[in-house]
Amino acid sequence: MARQPTLVGQPVLMVIDIQKSAFMDVKAGIPVMPGYRENMERARSVVDAAHDAGIPVVFIQEIHRRDLIDYVLELDGSEDI
Protein backbone atom coordinates (compact mmCIF):
# COMPACT_ATOMS: atom_id res chain seq x y z
CA MET A 1 0.00 0.00 0.00
CA ALA A 2 1.35 3.40 -0.95
CA ARG A 3 2.27 5.74 1.87
CA GLN A 4 -0.03 8.76 2.08
CA PRO A 5 1.77 12.10 2.39
CA THR A 6 1.20 14.23 5.45
CA LEU A 7 -0.04 17.66 4.46
CA VAL A 8 0.99 20.62 6.57
CA GLY A 9 -0.94 23.88 6.34
CA GLN A 10 -3.59 24.50 3.71
CA PRO A 11 -2.99 22.47 0.53
CA VAL A 12 -3.86 24.10 -2.79
CA LEU A 13 -3.86 22.55 -6.25
CA MET A 14 -2.42 24.87 -8.89
CA VAL A 15 -3.41 24.10 -12.48
CA ILE A 16 -1.12 25.82 -14.95
CA ASP A 17 -2.31 26.69 -18.46
CA ILE A 18 -4.98 24.02 -18.93
CA GLN A 19 -7.93 25.65 -20.65
CA LYS A 20 -11.54 24.49 -20.79
CA SER A 21 -11.04 23.79 -24.51
CA ALA A 22 -8.69 20.93 -23.55
CA PHE A 23 -11.81 18.96 -22.61
CA MET A 24 -13.79 19.77 -25.76
CA ASP A 25 -13.77 17.78 -28.98
CA VAL A 26 -12.62 20.83 -30.93
CA LYS A 27 -9.17 20.74 -32.53
CA ALA A 28 -7.01 23.58 -31.21
CA GLY A 29 -4.65 25.47 -33.49
CA ILE A 30 -1.67 24.37 -31.42
CA PRO A 31 0.03 21.00 -32.07
CA VAL A 32 -0.43 18.65 -29.13
CA MET A 33 1.80 16.10 -27.48
CA PRO A 34 1.31 12.32 -27.83
CA GLY A 35 -1.18 11.11 -25.23
CA TYR A 36 -2.63 14.62 -24.89
CA ARG A 37 -6.24 13.53 -24.34
CA GLU A 38 -5.25 10.95 -21.70
CA ASN A 39 -3.07 13.50 -19.90
CA MET A 40 -5.93 16.01 -19.85
CA GLU A 41 -8.30 13.33 -18.49
CA ARG A 42 -5.81 12.55 -15.70
CA ALA A 43 -5.47 16.25 -14.91
CA ARG A 44 -9.25 16.54 -14.75
CA SER A 45 -9.45 13.61 -12.32
CA VAL A 46 -6.92 15.35 -10.04
CA VAL A 47 -8.96 18.59 -10.16
CA ASP A 48 -12.16 16.65 -9.38
CA ALA A 49 -10.46 14.86 -6.47
CA ALA A 50 -9.24 18.17 -5.05
CA HIS A 51 -12.75 19.62 -5.28
CA ASP A 52 -14.19 16.50 -3.59
CA ALA A 53 -11.62 16.81 -0.78
CA GLY A 54 -12.36 20.51 -0.25
CA ILE A 55 -8.93 21.54 -1.52
CA PRO A 56 -8.95 24.92 -3.30
CA VAL A 57 -8.02 24.79 -6.98
CA VAL A 58 -6.24 27.78 -8.52
CA PHE A 59 -6.18 28.02 -12.32
CA ILE A 60 -3.37 30.04 -13.91
CA GLN A 61 -3.81 31.16 -17.52
CA GLU A 62 -1.32 32.84 -19.82
CA ILE A 63 -2.45 36.22 -21.06
CA HIS A 64 -0.82 38.96 -23.09
CA ARG A 65 -0.71 42.72 -22.91
CA ARG A 66 -3.16 44.54 -25.16
CA ASP A 67 -0.30 45.97 -27.25
CA LEU A 68 1.11 42.40 -27.72
CA ILE A 69 4.64 43.56 -26.90
CA ASP A 70 5.07 40.29 -24.96
CA TYR A 71 3.76 38.12 -27.82
CA VAL A 72 6.96 36.41 -28.95
CA LEU A 73 7.09 32.60 -29.03
CA GLU A 74 3.54 32.39 -30.33
CA LEU A 75 4.70 33.92 -33.61
CA ASP A 76 6.39 30.66 -34.67
CA GLY A 77 3.45 29.95 -36.99
CA SER A 78 1.66 27.28 -34.94
CA GLU A 79 -1.11 29.67 -33.84
CA ASP A 80 -2.46 33.07 -34.68
CA ILE A 81 -3.42 36.00 -32.49
C-alpha positions, 0 to 999 in steps of 0.5 A: 500500500502506498504511503499517504503524504502528510499535508501541513498547512492548507494544501492548494492545487495549482493548475497551470495553463490548462484551458476548458477547450482541452476537454472539448472535442474541438481541434485547437490550433496548437500541435499537441503532445502524444497522449494529450487527451489521456493526460488532460483526463488525468489532470481533470481527475486530479482537479475533481479529487481536489474539489471532492476533498475541499482543496482549493483549486487555482487556475493560472492562464497565460495572457498577453498585454493589449499591445502584444509587446510580450507576444513572442514565441507564439509567432512561430506559426503554430497559432495566430493572435 
